Amino acid sequence: MEHKVENLTFKKNDVEKLLLNLDLNPYSQKNKDFRYCLSLIYELIEEEFEETFDTKNPLLRNTDIEFTTSGSDVEIFISPPYAFDFYLKSRGSLYKLKNSYKGDKLGYSIPLDLFFDYFTGLDENIDLKETTENYRFFFTLTQFVKKTVEKLNFIPTVQCRKETFSVIWEPYFKNKDYLSAYQEIVQNDFLDLETSKKLVDRYLNHLIFTFLNVKSNRFKDLKSAAFFAKNTSHKRAFKGSDLAIDIQTWLDEMSLGAYEIVPVFDITKCDNDTGDKFLMKILAKNKTSGEVKELDALSDFEKTIVEKQLSWATKYIEDLEDVTLELDLAGVYKIVTQISYYLSQAGMEVKLPSDFDNVIIPRASINARVKQKRLGEAQEALDFTNNSIISLDEIMDFSIEIALGDGERLTPQEFQEITKDIDKTGGGLIKYKDRYILVDKDETEKLLKQLESKPNLKMNKIKLLHSALSGKIDEYDFDYDEAFAKIISDFTKVEDIELPENLHGELRAYQKIGYKWLYTNVQKGFGCCIADDMGLGKTIQVISLILKLKAEKKLKAPVLIVCPTTLMGNWERELENFSPSLSVLKYHGLQRELCKDVLSHDVILTTYAVLRIDKEEFKKHNWTLMVIDEAQNIKNPGTSQTQAIKAVKADMRIAMTGTPVENRLSELWSIFDFINKGYLGSISDFGKNYAVPIERFKDSARIDKLKLAIAPFMLRRLKTDKTIISDLPDKLVMDEFCYLSKPQAALYERVLNQSMGDISSAKASINRRGAIFKLITALKQVCNHPYHYLKHGDMSQHASGKTQKLISILQNILANDEKVLIFTQYKQMGEILEKIIYNEFSQNPLFFHGSLNIKAREELISRFVNDVREKIMVLSLKAGGLGLNLTTASNVIHYDLWWNPAVEDQATDRTYRIGQDKNVMVHRLITLATFEEKIDKIIKSKRELADTAVFAGEKNIADMTDEEIYEIFSLA
């Protein structure tokens, strides 16, 4: 009676979106910190949960586990008790369990929480062969609950009693794959459905509350945290209100944006001469089908969903009882400026008349000219050898006008004329020529005061540079003459410097430009962000800079490089290949130590996770240069990881990323806050000056100003740029290195040791060959993904270093709206990749394999070639290696490598052939410290014999001694 769950893989819950519409606190708890506490809980679990329960508990071999139900609770009986006794003693447990008989079986009943603790500490890749069916079922249930927590697929809810209540945690079923896995778990042959559900709920709460108890010192507002971080009861009555209902009403806001049916606020202009009357009609839209309906046409269930959302929207728009509302310009103005943003963030839609596509926001503008006799002083103003305070009015003449965003200017008198009725109307939208100007009474008064008053023109030099590049001084636009423009142009020129002599490699023309650009910025004391497209070689440009700094004796302290774990191997190899003269220390792993002679190394290489954990150690040093790769890892300013990165002291800073902005402009601010702190102002200043006007109002003028402001410090080249295409080879092959995950490494060792026993004991030659080839296949599968070998357990990307690397590459490819082919030798691995890719990107990749008939194959090819939405195709190498023309893809990923490079080349040629008008990027995934790396070196050293190097060369693997075989396959 085996209970198997096909797939424990599901997408991580987007907590940021979940908390987006949540007020800071419930209505009756205004002075508390509820949302922050909730956010911190999710953040702590995301970053630290996995390592907390890694206790490696022993297997209970030949131990029977029986489940019995008592009401809605589950009781656990273990027999015989000896193995569990040994486990308790090994943990120093004080539990005294009394032996009893159940039928003729000697054992004891154990508390459920103790049972949870034992199973939580089991290695997810442990061999379960000598265990019972009940044991294996509970092991699978444990893995599911742990993945529920790790992937943040849970939300808080209120559990009410007569006079008290508790806040507990429950599974969150928005993700269909998660719901499917949940249903497979609770529908089993061991417990009835309701008991299974309650068991999952109890286990989930046990894990979360146990974890939060360990992290209790991380909460500043203990009173707010007490509601979520402790499983305690609270009184419902609170100052005349029901606190339980108040908190649940607040928590219901987390579901906004998750509904299939959403309200649409459709605003149309009435047919009147003045153009100042509007109608707003409330409709409902199905997000999947796109169908829009009148509210009367909805089913009762759909109406309930829409009414719940409209009830929340009344915080922003009153009188929503009426389906149709009349609005004047002031009403539309309020929706445009204050309301539409919040409605759209909650998943609702606001449709405005086409006239509002380009609403003008007036601004005060400073027009400046360099005084004739002060040109030299203006040039000195951008000498950054010091950041002294300067007074612009001493070197420039100024006038102040009103700018309308498109070059048109109004004098103070003209602006006063068009806003003369502002006292009566309170502001709103004013018809001006054939457009609308957005005005507000308070803002207009502020503008008029700006026109009359003198702006503060004393500032430090970094603020002057931002003002000059962005065209903005505080609340004023900043326009200047050609003389000052030339000074700015000269300042931003890139120095022409030689490449370092000890660079082992050739830079392409665009890479030389990038190297010189990096050098110019750091020499002037500025941090910078190199944001080249994936595959354009950001790493070698940064390595060239490090070599140059060392050659010029400017490395007074080491360079600190921080990257995701998936890129650690790539950095090691590229530093080794391009700069063997650099002394590199890898700071990673359980035995890591920043030794006393850390200053004797040129480069310290570590990961984001390690730096976050050991931040105090890193803060002890002042680094010459700090480089962060995949800088989108600090996109959220408030996370502990971002704060740890920014707390490290460094003379120079470089950020590397292929996706500087993924969702919000605040991500760009966070990167600039790292490279040039203060340059874009505070996060609130940035929101007011850029993020809100751009994200909410699509303000093209602000977009242009932001581009100008960041241009000197952010370099982004795309593969599609004409100057880049001409400089790239038609086919660029990149080895992508990764490490085994911890569970993978343990499984690899176990499989190798078991197989070596079989090889050593095989007497007949044919049996020995069979055992060797069985080992090769098994280790290939382990390197691919533990699930590929085990056929059960965790199918997520995190279980395999190779799938983590794959997802990282795919993120960049999809961000550039490109297509990709992924080749694997194994159909089952293709099926695993299908599920992992869907869970990460919410899109089903096409899967081309040998079991498809001709018609199905042709349909898949046609969809991939002709449908712009189809970005990813997975192919089994034998089925997809020959006879296909898939030149719409410009990226190829070899997930697992054949040892015959001719077969690999044939697969690559599906994209790299006649008709391909793009450069093809080929990624070969190789697992470091395993036989994959060793075999790859053999292939590269004897490429002309590559097809025989393994199976038919001078010395076949099958003819090697046991010691030689172990040497090739053992972990380095």
N, C-alpha and C positions, 0 to 999 in steps of 0.2 A: 504494500500500500504506500508507494513512494509519492511524495508531493513535490512536484517540480514546478518552478516558476521560470518561464522562458526568458524573461528579461527584467532585470532589476535596474535598468537604465532609464532615467528620465531627466528632463531639463531642469536646471536650477531655477528656482522661483526668482522673479525680478522684484526684489524687495523695495528697491528705490521707487519703482512705479506703484507698488502696493501702498507705500507710505505717503505718496505725493499729495493726495487729497485729504489727508488726515490733519485735522486741526491740532494745534500744539497741545491742547488739553481737553478733557471732557468739560461740559458747560459749568459744572459745579466745582471744578478743580483748577481755576484759572491761574493760580500762582504756583502750580506744580510744573513738573518737567516730564510729562507722560510720553510724548512722542520721542523725545530724545532717549529716554530709557528703552523704549521699544526698539528704536534704531540701533542703540548700542548692543542690545541683546543679539539682534541678527548679525551685527558686525563681529562680535566676539565669537559667535558660533561659526560664522563663515571662515574666520581666520585661525581659530585655535581649537575647535572641537575635535578635529581628527586626531591630533596628537595627544589629547587628554586621556583617551581610553586605550592607548596602545600598550597593553600590559602583557600580551602574549601568554594567556592562560593555557594550562595543559589540556590535552584531549582526555575526555572520560571514556576510555575504551571499554567495550563490553559492559557498559552501564545502561540499564533500562530507565527510561523516564516515562511516567504515566501522568496524564492530565485527567483531573476530575473536576467537575463543576459543582460549586456550592452556591446556589442562587445564580447571580450573574458573575461570580468570581471564579477564578481558576486556582486549584490547588495542585502542587507539584509533589510527586512521590518518586524518590530515587532509590534504586536497588541494583546491586548491593551498595552499601554506603561508603565503601573503603576509598574509592577513587576521589569522591567529593571530600571526604575527610582529609585526604592528602592535600587537595587544593586549598582547603581552609587553613590548614597548618602552614602551608607554604606562604600564605598571605598574612600570617600572624593574626588570624581572625579569632575573636573571643566568643564566637557563636558556639553554644553547646546544644547540639541537636540530639534528641532522644530517639533511639532505635525503636522500631515497631514493625509488626507484620501486617502485610496486606495480602490476604490469602496465605500462600505459603512462601511469600517473598519477604526477606528481611531488608529493611531500608528505613528511610525517614521522610517525613514531609518537611519541606523547606519553605521559608517565606519567599514570596514571589520576587520581591526586590533583590534578595540575595541571588536568586536564580538569574535575574536580569544582569546583575553585576558580573556574574561568571561568564555568560554568553557574550556580553559586550566586549570582554577582553580577549576573545578568541581571534586568532589571525584569520582573515577572510579567505585565505588560500590554503588553509589547513586540510590535510588529507582525512576525509571522513569515512574511509573504507571500513574501519572497525567500529562503527557506531550504529545505533539503532535508527529505525525510520522516524520515531518520535524526536530523537536527538537531531537528526538532519532537518526535520521540519522546523524545529525551534531555531536552529542555526540560520536557516533561510529567512525566517521571520525577523531574526535579529539583524541580518544584513539589510533587510528592507527598511526597518525602523531607523537604523543608523544612517542609511542613505537619505531617508526622509529628512532627518535633521541636517545632515551635511549639505543637502541641496535646498535647504530652507523652505521645504514644502509643508509649512505649518503656520497657523495663525492663532492668535489668542481669541478666546471666547469666554463669556461669563457663564458660570454654573451657579444657578440660583437655588437657594433653600428658603425656608419660611422667613427667617429673620437675618440670615447671613448669606454671603456669596463668596465665591473664589474665582479668580481668573486662571483658566487652564488652557492647554494647547490642544489643537485638533488638526488633523491632516487638511491640507488645502488642495482642492481638486480641480483647479483651473486647467492644469496640464492634463491632456487626454492620456498620454502615456503613463503618467503617474497614477491616474485613476485606474487604468487597465492593470498595472502592477498591483495596486491595492486590492482590486477585486480578485486577482489570482491568489493573493495571500489569504484573504479572509474566507474564500470559498474553498475549504479543505476538508479532508476526511477525518480530521482529528477532533475538531470542535465545531459546535453549531455556529451559524453565521453571526448572531448577535454577540455571543461570547468571544468569538475571534475579533470582532470590531472593538469590543471593550478591552481585550488584551492588547491590541495595537495601541489604543488610546492611552492605556495605563503605562505601557512600555515607553511610548513617546514622551509622556510627561515625566516619567522616572529619569530618562536620559537628560532631558532639558533641565529639569530642576537640579539634578545631581551636578551637571556641568556648571550651572549658574551659581550654585552654592560655593563651588571652588573659586569662582570669579567674583565673589560678592564685594571684594575690596575695590573693584573697578567702577562702582556706581557712586556718583557724587550725591545725587538726590535719593537717599535711602528710603524716604517715605513713598516716593513715586515708584521706586524699584520694588518695594515690598508687594505691590499688586501683581507684578509679572514674574519676579525672580524667585519667589517663595510660594510654596503650595500651602498658603494659610487662608483662614477665613476672615472676612471683614463684615462689619455691620452694614446692613442695607440702608438704614435710616441715617440721613446726613443733612442737617440744616433744613429740614422740611422737604427734602427730595429723596428719591430712591436712587442711591448711588449705583446699584447694580444696573438699573435700566439706563442711567446716565452714561455709564462706561460702555455698555453694549451698543447704545445709539452711536457713541463716538467710534467704536470699533467697526460698525457697519460701513463707515466711510471708506474702509480699506477695500471694499468690493467695487467701488466706483472705478469704471474703466474696464471691468471684467465682463460686463454684460453684453450679450449678443444684440439686444435691442436697445437703441439709445435715442434720446430726444434730439431733434434738429430744430434750431431756432432760425426760421427762414424770414429774413427781413427784406422787404421790397419797398420801392419808392412809389408813393401815390402820384397819380397824374394831376399835379397842380403846378401853377406857373412858377411858384417860388422855389419848388424843389426841396421843401423843408418838412414834409409830412411823410410818415412811413407806417407800414403795417408789419407786425411781427407775428407769424403764425407758427404754432408748435406742431411739428410732425414727428414721426418715428421712423428710424432707419434700421434695417437689418444689416449688420456690419459684414456678414459673410456674403449675402446675395446682392447687397447694395440697394435693395428695394426700399422705397420710401412710401409710407402709408399715412393716411389720416388717422388720428387717435381713435376715432370711432370704429375703424376697420380692424383694430387689434383684438386678439383673443383676450380672455379675462386674465390669463397668466401674463401675457405681454403687457397688458395695462398695468398690472401690479408692479412689474419691473420698471416701467417708465415712470409711474407715479412715485416710486421710491427715489428715483434720480431727480425728479422735479422737486420733490420735497427738500432734497439737499440744495438744489439750485435756488430755492427761495432765500437762501442766505445772501444771494447776490441780486436776484430779480424778484421784486414783490409782485403780487397780483397774478400769480401763475395759474390761478383757478380758471382764468379765461384762456381759451385756446388761441384767440386772436387778440393782440394788443395794439393800440394806436401809440405811435411814438413820434416825438418831434426830434429836431436835430440834437437837442441836449440829451434826450434819452438814448439815441443811437451813439452819441459821443461817449456816454457812460459805459455802454456795452463794449464799444471798441477799445476804450482805454483801460477800463477797470475789470470787466467781467469776462470777456470772450476767452482770455488766456486761461482762467480757472475752469471754465466750462470745457474747453478743449482738452485740458490736462485730465479732466474727469471722464474723458471719452465721448463727451457730447459735441455736437457740431453747431457752429454759428455761420450762417450764409449771409454775406453782406451784398448789397447792390454793387455792380461792377464799378460804379463811380468811386468806390472807396478803395480801389486797388492801390491808389497812390495818394493817400492823404498826406498833406504837408504839415510838418510841425515847425513853426517859426523858431529861430534861434538868434541870439545876439552874436554878432560877428566882429572880431577885432581885425582891422586891416592895418598892416604894419609895413613900414619902409625903413631900411637902415639909413641912419643919418650919414651924410656924405663924409664927415670927418671921423666917423666912428667905425669904419669898415674893419680895421685891425682888431679893435676890441670885440667886434661881432665874431671874428674868426677865433679869438682866444676863448670865447664863451663855450666852445665845444672842445676845449683842451681838457681831457679827462684824467690828466695826471693828478688832479684834485677835484673834489666835488663841491667847490665853494658856492656860496650864494651870489647870484648876480641880479642886477636890476635892469630889466629889458628897456624900461622907458628912458634909460640913460643912453642907449645906443640905437633906439628906434623911435620914429614918430608914429602915432596911432590915431585912427578914427573908428567909431563904433556904429554899426548899422544892423538892420534885421535881415538875416539870410533865409530864403525860402527853400533851400536844399538843392536847387538845380542851377545855381549861378545867379538867380534873380535876387536883387537887393531892394529893400525898402528903407527910406529914410525914417527917422523917428516920427516925423509928422505924418507920413503916409500910413505907418502902422497904427498910429493913434486914430486916424480917420476910419480905418476898416474895423477897429475894435471899439468904436465909440459907444455901442449899445451893450457892452459887456456887463455894466452894472445892473441892467434890467434882466438880461438873460442868464447871467451867472456863467456864461461860457458855452462852449459846444463846438459845432461845426459851422464855419462861415463859408458861404459860397464866394469864391474869388476867381473871377474870369471863368474858366471852365473846370475849375478844381475846387476842392474843399480844403480849408485851413483849419487845423485842429487847435482850438484855443480854450483856455481855462481861465476863470477870473483871477485866481491866485497866481497862476503862471504868467498871465499877461501883466499883472501888476509887477511881478518880479522882473519881467523883461523890460518894462518901462523904467524901472529903477536901475537895471543894468545899463540902459542907454544913457542914463543921467550920471551914474557914478563911475568912478575910475576903478578898473580891475586891479587886483593885486599882481603886480608884475615882478615881484621878488620871488625867486625860486632857485632850487639847486639845479645842477647841470643835467642830471638824469631826467628831471621833470621837463626841463627845456627841450631836451632831445625828443621826449615823447610828444610834447606840444608841437614841435616843429614837424615831426614825421606824421602825426595823426591829424594835424590841423585843428588842435583843440587846446585851449587854456581854461581849465576848470569848466565853468558853464558857458564859455564863449567859444565860437568857432574862431580859428586863427588862420588868417590869410596873410602871406608875406610876399615881398617883391623878389625879383630875379637875383638881386645881389645876395640875399640871405639864402635863396634856393641853391645858389652855386656853392655856398659854404657847406650846406647840408650834403650836396652831391659829392663834394670833395671828401667830406668826412666819411661817407659810406663806401668809398672806393676800396676795392680789395687789393691787398699788397701782393706783389709778384715775388714769390720766394721759391727757392730751390727745394726739391724733394730731399728727404733725409737719405744719406748714402747707404745706410745699412737696412733699407727697406727691401725685403726679398719678395719682389712682385712688381708688376707693371700697373700703373694707374691709367685708366682711360681718360680722355680729355675732360669729360664732365666731372670725373672724380678728382682730377687735379684742381679744378675750379673749386670744388667742395672743400678740399684740403686747405687751399689758400684762404677760403672764406672762414673756415674754422679758426685758422691761425690768426687772421686779422682781428677777429672778434675777441679772442681770448687775450691777445696782446694789448688790446685797448681796455681790457678789464671787464668785458661784457660776456655773459653767458649766452649760449645760442642753442637752437634746436634744429638738428638736421632731420628733415622729414621726407627724405627721398622715398619713392615707391619701393616696394619689396623687390629684391633682386638686383638693385642698382649698386649695391656694395657700400652701404653706410659704414660697416665695420672697418674696412681697410682704410677709409678716409680718416677715421678717428685714430686708428693705429698709427697711421703716417704722422698725424699731429703729435702723438705721444713720443714717437721716435725723434721728431724735430725738437720737441721741448727738452728731451734728454740730451740731444746733441749740443744744444745751446746752454746746457747746464742749468736749466730752469726747473728741474724736478727736485725741489728742496725737500719734498716729502713724496710718498708714493701716490700714484693715481688709483682712485677707488672706482671700480666698475661694478655696477649693480644691474642685474638682469633677471628675468624669470628663470626658473629652474630649467625650463625647456631649451633655453639658449646657452646654458652653461657650457655644454659640450662644444657648441659652435665657437664660442669665444676662446676656449682653450686651444682648439685646433688652429684658429685663425691667428692667434697670438704666436703660437708655435711655428706656423708656416711663414707668416709675413715678418715677424720680428723676433727671431730666435735669440737676439742679443738682449732682450728684455727679461729681467728676472720677475717671474710671476708666481704669486702665492694664491692658491685656491682656498678660500675660507668657507667651508661647507662641510656638512656631515656631523655625526655625533662627536667625533674627536677633534673638532675644530678648535683652534686657538690662535689668537693674534699674539704671536710670540714677541718677546722683548726686542728682537732684531727686525721688527716689522719695517723699520726705516731702511733696511738694507735691500728691500725689494722695490722694483720699479712699479709693479702693478699688483693690486689686491683685487681678486675677483670673487664676488659673492652674489647672493640672491636677495630679492626683496624680502622674502619670508625670514631669512636669517638676520638681515639688518634690522627688521622690525623687532625680532626677539632679543637681539644683542645690541640694541641701539646705544645703550650707555657705554659699551665698549668702543663703538665707532666714534662716539662724541668726544672721547679722550684725545683723539688725534685731529690735527688740522691738515687736511689733504691738499696737495697741490692742485689736483684736478679731480672732480667727481663726474662720472659719466653714468647716466641711467638709460638703459636700453628698454625698448617697449614702454616709453614714458607714459602711455595711457594708463599704466598701473598707478599713477598718482593723480588720476583725473578727478577723484572726489576729495576736495580739500579737507573734509572733516574726519577722514578715516585715520586710524592710528598708524597705518602703513605710510600714508602721505606725510603725516606729521613727523614720523621718525626719519624719513628721507630728508625733509627740509631742515631738520634739527642738526644734521651733520655739517660740520664746518669745512669749507673748501675755498681756495683762492679763485678757482675757475670752475664753471659748471657747464656741462653739455647734456642735452636731452636728445634721445634718438627715438623716432617713432615713424611708422608708415601711416598712422591714422591720428593726427593731432587733435581732431574733434570727431567723436563718435556720435554723441547725442546732443550735448549742450555746450554753449560757449564758455560756461564756467570751467570746463575741462581745459580749454586753451589758457584761461586765466591761471589755473593751477600749475600748468607747465611753466608759464612765464614767471609765476611767483617763485618757482624753483630756480630758474636760470638767471632772472634779473628781478629780484624782489623789489616791489614798489613801483616798477616801471608802468604797469597797468593800473596802479592805484590799489585800494582795498577791494575786496570782493563786492562790497556794497557799491562802491564807486563804479566798478566795472559793470555791475548790473544796471546801474542808472545810466551810465554813459554809452554802453554798448549792448549788453545782453538783452535788456528789455526792449529798446527801440528796434533791434534787429530781429529777435525771436518773436516778439509780439506784433510788431508793426511792419516787419520786412523793410525797414528804413534803409534804402540803398545808399544814401549819403553816409550813414554811420558805418555801413559795410565797407565802403571805400576808405573811410578814415581808419578803421581797424586794420585793414590790409596794409595801408601805408605805415601805420605805427609798428606793426610786427615785421614788416618786410626785411629790415636789416638783420634781424636776429632769428629768422626762420627761413630755411632754404628747403624748398620742395620742388623736386623734378619728377616728372612722370615718365613711364616707359613710352607713352604715346607722344611725348614731345619730339618734334622733328630733329632737334639737335642731339637728342639722346638716341633715337632710333638709328641714326647714321653712325653712331659711335659704338653700338652694341653688336656682338656677333649674332648671326641668325639663330643660333641655339646656344643658350647659356646653361651649363650643367652645374648644379650646386649640390654638394653633399650637405645634408641636414642631419646633424648629430643629436642624439638624445641619450638619456640614461634609462635604465630599468627603474620602475617604481620600486619601493621597498617590498611590497608583496610579490612583484615580478621577480626580483632578485632572489628572494627566499624560494620561490617556486622553481626558478632556474637551477639553483644549487641542488634542490631535492631531486629534480628530474635527472640532472647530470649524474649525481651519486648513485641513484637507482639504476640508471642505464649502464654506468661503468661496471656495476656488478654483473649485469646480464652479459656485457661484452666479454668480461674476464672469464666468466664461467662457460661461455660458448666454446665447444670443442671443435665442431665441424666448421670449416671455412665459410660455408654458405650461411650457417646460422650466425656466425660472427658478422658477416656483411649485413645480414638482415637487421641485427641488433644495432649496428652503426647507423644504417640509413633510417632506422626508427628513431634513434637519438637525434639525428639531424632534423628530421621532420618535427619532432617534439619541441626542440629548442627554437626552431623557426616560429612555431605556433606560440610559444611562451613569449618570445620577443615581440610578436605581433600584438598579442593581448592575452592575459591569463584566461579569459573566457574561451578563446579559440582552442586552448589546450584542455581546460577543465570541463567545458560544455555546461558550466553552471556558475552562479555567483554574480559578481558586479560586472556589468557590461558598460560602465561609464568610461569617458575619456580619461578620468583620473587614475584608473587602474593600470594604465599602460603609458610609459614614457613616450612611446611612438605615436599613440593616438593624441596625446597632449600636443606633441609637435605638429601633427597633421592639422589639428583644429587651429593652432596658431597660424599656420600657413594659409589655411582656408579663409580665416578672418580677413587677412590682408587681400587675398584674391577677390573675395566678394565685396570688400570695401571699395575696390577699384572697378567693380561691375564687369569682371572678366569671367571666362569659362575655364573649366579645368577637367582633366581626365585623371582618375586615380586608378592605378593598376595594382592588382594583387594576384598572387598565384592561386589563391584558394577561394572557392565559391563561398564557403562558410564565413571566411573573413570579410568578404564583400557584403554578406548579409549583416554582419556585426557593424561594419562601417555605415551601412544604410541607416541603422537605428541610431548610432551615435551622432551622425551628421544631422539627422532629423531633430534629435533632442537638443542639439546645440544651436541650430539655425532655423528650426521650424519649417524646413523645406525638405521634401523627399528627393534624394538624388536618384537619377536613373541608374539602373543596374543591368549591365550587359554581360550575360554569361552563357555558357555552353548549353544549358538546358532549354534555352528559348528556341522556339521554332523560327523559321525564316521570316514569317510575317511579323512576329513580335519584334525581331531584331530590326527589321526595316522601319517599323513604327518608332522604336526608341531612337534610332539614328536620325530620323526625320524630325522628331521633337527636339533633339539636342541641337541640330543644325539650324532649325527654322524658328524655334520658340525662344524669344529673348529671355523668358523667365526661367528656362532650364539652364542652370549654371554648372551643375556638377554631374558627371557621369562616372560611376565606378565600373571597372571592367575586370573580369578575370583574364589573366594574361594570355592564356591559351585561346580563349574565345575572341578576345579583342586585339590580339597582337598582330594579326595579318588582315589585309584586304579591306580595311576601313579608311575612309577619308573624312577626318574630323577636324579640319583646319580652322573651324570657328573657335576652337580652344587654343589659347596661347600659353597654357600652363599644363605641365605633366607632373604627376607625383607618382614615383615608384614606391609603393608602401612597403613591399618586401622584395628583395633583390634576387634575381636569378644569378647563378654563378657563371652563366654563359652570357657575356655582355651583348652578343649578337642578338639574343632574344629580347633583351632590354632595349636595344637600339631599334629593333623592329616595332616595338610598342611605341616608343617615342616618335617614330616616323608617322604615326597616325596624325600628328599635328604638324610635324616638321617635314613638309613635302610641297610639291608644286601647288600653288594656290594660297599658300600661307603668306599673308601680307603683314604679319606682326612678328616681333621677336618672341621666340619660344623659351620659356623658363622651365627647366627640368630640375625637379627636386628629388634626390635619392635619400631615403630615410635609412640611417644606419645607427644601430644601438651600440654605444661605446662600451668598452670593457667586456664585450661578449665575442663569441666566435664570428658574429657579423663583421665586426671591425677587422678582425684578423684575416678573414677570407677576402674582404674588400682590398686589403693591402696586397694580398697575393695576386688578385686579379689585376690590380693597377701596375704591379711590378712586372708582370708577364702578360700584358694584354694580348699579345699576338698568340699566346697559348691559353687564353682565358677559358676557352670552351673545353679545354682538357685539364685545366689546372687542378680541378677537384676530383673528377671521377676517372680520368684516364691519363694522368700526367706521369712524370718520372716516378713518382711514388704516391700511389693512390692512398686516400684516407683509409680505405679498407685494408691496405697492406701495412699501415703504420702500427707501431707497438702501442700497447695500452697507455704508456707514459706520454707518447707523442700525441695520441688522441686527446688525452686529458689536458695537455698543454694548449692545444688549439681551442678546446671547448670550455675550459675553465674561465671563471670570471677574473679579469685582471684586477 
